[in-house]
């Protein structure tokens, strides 16, 4: 048989339309990203620095990239004012402009692609970028990711109400934009990150009515705790929020004390507030890293899942570095931006050097067992909730439906018998995989892309399987890591050779036939699905 040398219907060999080529692409204009961009420019390299912030008001409403919880003040609708506030909040942005760096704010990086087993045809490191008007591809010799952090979601009845928001979102709205709507807040969580956030919110003009902690003792810094007490904040240990009460938004937090077994008591107390801040755990934003194929692992000292890096912040993918909070989060780094900046300096020093020239600071041992701590929060707040609510708000999936791996409601499943099979029976041997649960229940597949429920789902699976969080695999990320309208794809042109064979990309049966047996003009309707299927 005369077999062609290559598959004319494959994407291999089809040229990509690259809009721009740069020496260094830096994603994220925080302390680490700015240090990396300015340092690379000082070495004579051409630098493109992008940051998706300030995101449009509508994007905030979709809970992207943070859990804003509809807590934005009306001033957040003013795009120009938000842009001015963003630039004014970080003086080094002006320094980056002066250094000749191509700075593009309001520009998201939605994908990062590198040569690998499934992408050997890539021309190099290619990033997909999108602003408010178009999507385009940029090729870079080096990529430094400084994507920051976000917060672990924590559900309870009423947590979908406006005013329940992540700590990072609340802090950004209050301190960077001056656009935080809620003024009297209850903060959930008491590690050093949570206490630092509470103090910063207070300094920005908000009233911190209470810090609520499910553990018997506050787990964070004693000096920060003392400062909050002196300011009149009530400290409630062994407590949990039973409900966010209110009609059109949060008007009060209903609190209950936990008994020795961790179960909430029937007696509840109402604490007036218009905002509930979720600060039970922060996590590195590793969307791009994981989707690109960088190695990640559960690292308690770095706040959970974080990239595996060498001493110069290099990932396992050549010329891809991670710095700042997306490389790991710990209390000292939060307090002192110099630590993140030192990571960036190490990455820049290694851009064109094989030998290690510097070493970034390493995190200390964690102050507490983050796995046990986060599982305890989910057990007390979600598992012991007094009523069912949607853990995944986008797809309306409850904790029970996740643990019982119930099919999504849109399938109109009529079997009302309780599913009492164990997770191991449903999902097989080994720790339950969140990706399996996502495909079977749709939890995490909504517009927010799991930003509110991802860690909760993992915690529920860990509790259901009696495993630590470290045993639960990371739910995979896929590009685009930011929600985009389909119309955006039109702005990335395809080579004529690629568009010519689009019709063969549909109809799974033919995908498993040798390409030399696929007819020249193929349609799903004319596909013969009765014959034998051969492997390529």
N, C-alpha and C positions, 0 to 999 in steps of 0.2 A: 504493500500500500504506500502510495506517495503521500507522506505526511508533511504538511507545511511546517516551516521552521518556527513560526510564531502564530499566535491566535489573532487574526485580524479583528476579532470582535472583543478583544480584551482592552482594558484601559492602559496596559503596559505599552510604552512607546508613544503614547499620545501626549503631546507637549502641553504643559500647564501654561496658562496665561499669567505670568508674574508681573504685577504692576510696578513693583519697586524692589531694588536690591540694596541692602545695608550691611555694614560691618557688624553692628550690634543692635539687636532689638531688646529693649527693656520693657517689661510689662508690669506696670504699677508705679505710681508716682508718690509713694510714701517715703519715709526716711531711707529705707534700704534701696529702693528703686532709684531715687534721686542720687544717692551716693554712687551707685553703680554707673548711672548715665554720665554724671559729671566726671567721675574717675576715668571712664572709657574715653570720653571726649578729650580729656587732658593727655591721653596717650596718642592722640592723633587719629582716632577711629571715628568713622561716621556713625552717629547714634540716632536711633528713632525711639522715643519714649512715649508710650501710650498708657492711658488710664481711662477706664470706662466712666469714671465719675467726672462731673456730677451726672448721674443717670436721669433721664426724663421722669417727670412726675408719674406718668402712666407706668413706667417700668418699676418705679418704687411700689406702685399699687399692686404689681404682680409679685412682690416680695423678691425682687432681684436687684442687686446681688445679695442683699441682706434681708432679714426679717423685719421690715419696717412697721408691720402691724397697723397700717393706716394711721400712724402716729405723726404724720407730716403736718406741719402748720401750713396755712394758706400761702405763706411766702414761698414755699417750695415749688409752687406753680410758676414762679417767675424764673425762667431759664437763665436769663442774663444775670440776675442777682445771685443765683446759685453758683454760676461760673465764677463771678467775681469773688464770692465768699470762699470758694474752693481755692482759688489762687492766693487770696490774702491769708488763708490759714496756714500756708506752707511757704515761707520766704524762699526756700531753695528752688521753687519752681521758677521764680524770676532769675535766679542764678543759672539755672539750666538753659533758659532762653539766651542769656548773655554769653553762655559758653558755646553757642552755636548749635545746640541740640535741637533736633526736630521734635518739638513737644506737641502732642495731639491729645487733648482732653476730650472726654465724651466719646472715646474710641475704644471699643471692646475687642479683646482677642478671644475669638470663639473656637479656635482650633490650632493645634500645633502638630506638625507632621515631620517625621524623620525617617530616613532609610531604615528598613527593618525587614524581617522575614516576609511580611505581607505587603511591604511598600518599597521594594528594591528599585522601583522605577522613579522614585522621587529625585529631583535634581539636587536636593540638599535639605537643610532646615527650612520649612515653609510654614508661615503662620497665616491664619485667616483672620482678618481684621474687619470691623464694621463700625461705621459711625451712624449718624441719624439718616444718612441719605443712601449709602451704598455699602457693599461688601467687596473686599479685594484681597489679593494674596501678596505677601511680602516674603522674599527670601533673605535669610540672614546667615552670616558666618557663625555668629554666636547669639544665643538667646539667654537672657537673664530674667527669670521669673521672680517677681516680688508682689505676689497677688494678695497678700494679707490674710485676714482671718474672717471667720463668721461664727455664729453661735449655735449651740445645740438647742433644738426645739424641745419644749416640754409641754405636754397637753394636759388639760383638765376641762371640765365643762365650762363653756363660755370662752375658751381661749381663742376662738375665731373672731371675737369682738374687737373693733378698733380700740387700740390702746394697749393690747398685749403684744410686746415687741421684743426683739433680741437686744442684748446689751450693746453690741457693737453698732447696731443701727441707731439706737437711742443716743449713744455717745457722739456719733457722727452728726446727727441732726442737731444736737444741742451745742457742741463745741466747734464744729466746723462750719455749719450753715446758719446757726441761730434759728432753726426751724423746727424745734421739737414742740409738738402740740400739747401732750399731757404735762401737767405742772406738779402734780402730787403723785409720787411713785412708790410702789412696793417692789423691792428687789428680791428676786428668788436666787439663792445661792450665796455662799459666804467665803469662797476661796479668795486669795489675794487679788485675782483679776476682778472678781465681783465687787469687792470692797473698794478697789481703786476706781472702778466705774461709778460706783455710788457716790464717792467723794467728788469725782469730776462733774457728775451731773448736778450735785449740790452747788458746786462752785459756779456752774453755768446758770444757776437761778432756780433749779427745780427743788422741790421739797421731797426729801426721802422719808416717807412716813415710817417705813419699817424695812428691815432686812429679815427675810424668812429663810430658815434653814431646817431641813429635815433631820440632820445629824444631831447628836446630843450636845455637840460643842461647835463653835465657829471654827472653821478649818483654815482661815486666812490669817494675815498679818495682824498681830495684836495692836500695834500702834495705829493702823488704819481703823481698826474696830473702835479703839478708844476715841479717835477723832469723830467718828460717826455718832457714838453715844453722847459725846459732849455737845454735838449739834442738835440733839433732841431726837435722833432716830431710835425707834424701838427695835430691839433685837429679840427675835423670837426663834429659839431653837426648838427642835422636835415639833415643828409645825409644818403644815402644807396648805396650799390653796385648794379649797374644795370647789370653788366656782368663781368665775369672773362675772359679777352681777352688773346689770345695767340693761337699758333698752336699746339705745343706738350706739352705745360704746360702754367702756368700763366706767362704772360709777362706784364700785366697791369690790374689795376682795373678801370673800368668805373664807375664814381660816379655821382650821381644826388642829387640835393637838394630837400627836401620835403617841400610842401606848408603847410598851416595851417591845411588842412584837412588830411595831412599825405600822399598825393599823390606825386610821383616823378615828377619833371619837365622834359620837353623834352630836355632841355639843359644839356649836359653831359660833364664831364671832365675826361681825361685819366691820371691816376697816375701810373707811372712805378713801378713795383714790380715783384718779382718772387714767392711770397707767400701771401696768404690771410688766416689769423688766425681767426677762429670762436670762439669768447669768449663772446657770448651773454648769456650764462647760463651754470653752472655746475650742475651735478646731481649725487647723490650717486649711487654707483654700488650695486644694491639690487637684482641682478639676483638670486643668491643662496637663499637669504632670502625669496623672494617671492615664488620661486619654491618649497621650503621646506614647505611652509604654514605659515611662520611668518607673523604677522599682520603688515601691512604697511599703511601709511596714508599720505595725502598731508599736509606737514608742511612747510609753507613759511620760517619760521625761520631756517629751516634745508635744504633749497635749493630746496624744492619740495617734491616728494615722498621719504619717508625715513621710516625705521622701527620704530615701537612703542616700546620703551624700558623703563624699570624701572630705578631707580637711580643708579643701578649697571650694566647698559648696558645689562640687561637680556631681551631677547625676550619672547614672549608668549609660545615658545617651550622650554621645560625644557632643561637646560644645553647648550643652544645656545645663544651666546652673539654677539654683533656687536660693533665695536670700530673704531675710526678714521673717515675718510671721508665717509665710507659706512654707518655710523651712523648719518650722517648729515654734511652739509658744511656751514660754515659761515666765515666771513673775519678774525676774530681773530684767529680761529683755523688754517687757512691757513698761517698766519704770524708766529704763535708760535706753534711749534710742541709739546711743553709741554702740551698743552690742550689735544691733541690726546693721548699722553703718559699717562696722568692722567685718561682718560677713560679706557685705557688698565689696569692700576693699579687697578681701581675699579672692573673691570671684574674679574681679577685674585683673588682679595680679596673675591669675592663672589663665587668662584668655589665650595668650600665645606662648605659654610656658609649659613644658612637660613636667618639670620638677616643681614640687610644692615650695612656694616662696613664703607662705605665711599660714597661720592657723587661726581660725575663728574660735571664739569662746564656745565651750561646750556646756550644755545645760547640766545643772546639778540634779541629784536624785529628786524625784517629785516629793512635794511636801505631804502628800497623802495618796492613797490608792484610788486613782481616778476611775478605775473600772468599778470597784465596789461602790464608790461615791455616786457615780452616774446611774448605776443600776438601782441603788437605793432610792434615788429621786424618781425614777420611772416606776418602780414598784409602788411607792407611796402615792404618787400623783396619778399615774395612768392605770396601773393594774387595780389599785384599790379605789378607783374613782367611784363616786356614788351613782353615776349614770353614764351610759355610753356616749361617746363623742367621737368626732373624726380625728384620728391621729394624723392621717393624710387628708388635709383639708381640700386639696385640689381634686382628688379622685373620690373623696368621701368614703374612706375606709377606716373602720374602727379597729381598736386593739384586738377584740375578739375575732374579727374577720382576718386579721393578720396572723394571729396565733393558730387559728383553725384553717388557714389557707383557703378561705372561701372565695369563690369566683366573683368577679365584679358584678355589680347590680345590673348593669346594662344588658347582661346576658339573660336577665329575667329568670334566674335559677329558682325553681319551684320547690326543691326538696327542703323542707323546713326541719328535718330531723337534725338534732344537734350533732355536730361533728366532733367526736371525742377521741379521734385518733391522735397519736403523738406526732410531734414534728418529725421525729426520726422515721416514723412509718410513712408520713406524707412525702418527705423530702429525701429519704435515704440515709445511709450511714454518714457519720461525720457531722461536724457543726453545720447547722442550717445556714444556707447561703441567701443573703438578702436579694440577690439577683433572681433566684428562683421565685421567691415570694413576690417580688415586683412583677414578674411576668404572669404569675397566677392570680394576683389580687389587684394589680395596677398601683399599689402603694408606692409612691415616689415617682410616678410617671406624668405628673401634672405640669403646668406652666412654671411653677417655682423650681422644678427639677429636683425635688427632694430636699430643698434647703431647710424646710421646717420639720420634716419627718424622718430623714435619713438615719440620724443617730438614734432616734426613738425606736425605729424598726429594728435596728441592730440590737438595742438593749432589750426589746421585747423577745427577740429570738434567743438572746443569751439567757434571759430569765426562763424562758420556756424549755431550753435545753440544759439548764443548770450549768452554764459555761461562763467564763469571764469574757469581757468584751474583746479581749485580744484574740480569742478563739473564733470570733465571727468574721468571716472574710469581708473585705471592703466591697460594698456595692460599686460596680464599675461605673466609670464616667465615659461618656462618648461625646464626640463633637457633633453638633455645636454645643459648647458648654454654656452658652447663653441663648435664651429663646430668641428666635429671629423670625420675621415674616418670610413666607416663601418667596415673596417678590424680591427679596434681597438676593436670592440665588441668580436672578436674571442679570445682575451686574457683574457676575463672574463668567466671562465668555468661555465657551468650550471650543476645542479644535474641531474642524469639520469632520476629521477622521473619527472623533469620539461620538459626535452626534449621529453619525451615519448608522451606527449599530445599536441605537437605544432600544429598538424593538426586541432585541434578544436578551435584554436584561430582565424580562418578565416571563413568568412561567417556569416554576422551579424544576420541572422535569427536564427541560432542555439544558438547564445549567449543569446537569450531571451526565450529559451525553458528551462524547468527544466533539470538540469544536468542528472537526472536519466532517462530522455527520449532520451538523445543524444546517438546514436548508438556507440558501442565500436570502430568500424572503421568508422570514419566520413570523408567525403570529400565534398567539395563545390558542385561538380558535382552531387553527390548523395543526396544532401540535399532536403528534401521535404519542399518547401516554401509555400505550398498551405493550409496547415492545420492551426488550431488555435494556437496562441502563448500565452503561459501562463507565468506569472511572477514568478520568483523564490522568 
